[in-house]
Amino acid sequence: MIDNKESDRLLELVLAALDDMKAVDVRVIDVRDLTPITDRMVIASGTSTRHVKALAEHVVEQAKQRGYKPLGVEGETTAEWVLVDLADVVVHVMMPEIREFYALEKLWSVGGRNT
């Protein structure tokens, strides 16, 4: 894990990358008090599987360009739900129906800490 300032910079990078590619309904969930695996989860939707894949690829590309090496990327084959693990920030890019079904925001949001 990296320090708080660096974690904030990584989050800003992720949000900017998603905005660049027109991600839909982007949410940030602070999970620092809920799990030791990451500080924040970012959840975003794409408008098609192609868009979901492009969003995730852009996040990975931007992270690598700034020296952040992803620990893993999962789900690129079907691209209904692509997870990009950047350690302090885990990014979930999903098709809207998959996002609705799994309801990660509800699962991880406790006490209105969803931002």
Helices and strands as residue ranges (DSSP letters): H 4-20, E 24-30, E 40-45, H 49-65, E 72-74, E 81-85, E 89-94, H 96-102, H 104-108
